[in-house]
């Protein structure tokens, strides 16, 4: 049994986690960029030959025996093969749910000939169901055949209503989905990175954009959403109405975004201020929101036996994530929260690194397009990576004997400030540095004033979300509107702080391609060096 277990472990990709994750990410990027299986095969052969070449060099330099070479070669081959198969299965299932033509073209080895449509817009006249609102002037509607579209309009439509809609339709341009039609053997298309709106809509399962000309309500609701979607929509609408009764429109829109990530009521100018000031993350549901849900449910269910309580908490976390929608940050936080709670079931230690790796693989299996066409996915993971590094660095620093002796000799007179910087200052700084390469590479600009602004805003987020929700509950049961005044002041403070950050902003701006490449490599090198130093200690 010991020999069998040793043999099994030697072939397991779990012993090659960095290689597996890197290979899986590479093959996922290739499949989602080209949407062709044959391109993945070409890259698989190229990566394996490159790995073989590197392994030969290492074996020669270190003067290893042949057994070492063949053992490592077997591990590399099995790891890369598993990564290739998993990525190909994930993209196949994703395309199969989206369009039959996409899956047929994916496995076709013949040259594609896709013509650009002569007219970008086509007339549209069908009955649609209004599913949800994403922006003040944008809705998601569903047709009778189940396809979903963005609806751009100046009218206000009610969620769940059926409309007879006349509009101009701009469908997804198939010629922009296939990168291979303009493929060069360099990586110029990746390094320069131009946002592909058609691929982004494909990731969201959106078939196109409708520009409304006229609409008439229908008496018979022929299109019905699923029972689950109806319940979630009803809950969101009730919550939105309850908040709007207590707070003004501007403050209500912000609180709704902080509670469930609903940005549909937030004005475009205000949303852009949050983006440029670096605090847009407060209106995106993430791990912090789920932590508050776990703490709240643990407090009210303390009298229930442990295993039943944890099961109810898992169901509550899943229900809250469904209520917030399917954004990548919500899915990542949900996976990590559920895996953490399952670890408690078995009495195992929770390791953030392991949870992050599992979340990365599971999310790309769920939607492979997240990796290349969802900036929030990359920012979410790199922010956590930055926080993990600072946490490990702080822990190692505390363990050093010289540092401890120095702390004993020199007493700190302001422990509150030290605790504040430890809990908020350093994580905020390192989360900013973690996302800095992504922002500069894909956007080319970042506002460094946001680091200071986040030190003021982040500690207020739990107070605003919990206090705002409790205020809405109390005011709805009583007539004490004054209860909501402190939260209303804090919401106004967030708006004023965002305006101040944009007025006195200090930005890093990189526009040229070579500068982006150099800065990206520099930051990756610094991060790798820090990781190696921490690992060595």
Buried (B, 14 or more C-beta within 10 A) or exposed (E): EEEEEEEEEEBBBEEBEEBBBBBBBBBBBBBBBBBBBBBBBEBBEEBBEEBBEEBEEEBEEEEBEEEBBEBBBEBBEBBBBBBBEBBBEBBBBBBEEBBEEBBEBBEEEEEBEBEEEEEEBEEBEBBBBBBBBBBBBBBBBBBEEEBBBBBBBEEEBEBBBBBEBBBBBBBBBBBBBBBEEEEEEEEEEEEEBEEBEBBBBBBBBBBBBBBBEEBEEBEEEEBEBEEEBEBBBEBBBEBBEBBBEBBEEBBBBBBBBBBBBBBBBBEEEBBBBBBBBBBBBBBBBBBBBBBBBBEBBBEEBEEBEEEEBBBBBBEBBEBBBBBBBEBBBBBBBBBBBBBBBEBBEEEEEEEBEBBBBEBBBBBBBBBBBBBBBBBBBBBBBBBBBBBBBBBBBBEEEEEEEEEEEEEEEEEEEEEEEEEEBEEBBBBBBBBBBBBBBBBBBEBBEBBBBBBBBBBBBBEBBBEBBBBBBEBBEBBEEEEEBEBBEBBBEBBBBBBEBBEBBBEEBEEEEBEEEEEBBEBBEEBEEEBEEBBEEBEEE
